[in-house]
Amino acid sequence: MVEKSLLDIMACPDCKGGVIEKDNKIICQNCGKKYPIRDGIPVMLVEEAEK
């Protein structure tokens, strides 16, 4: 689980929208891309995102 204080400063690398954590993924609230969390570390790479 990613700390709330970290989520508050994170943004989607593609559209710069705010993000939330759900189902072990970081989800952009603007464009909907889902970024994986591996070993507790968010992988915020556009190439790794699911649409």
Helices and strands as residue ranges (DSSP letters): H 4-9, E 19-22, E 25-28, E 34-38, E 41-42, G 46-48
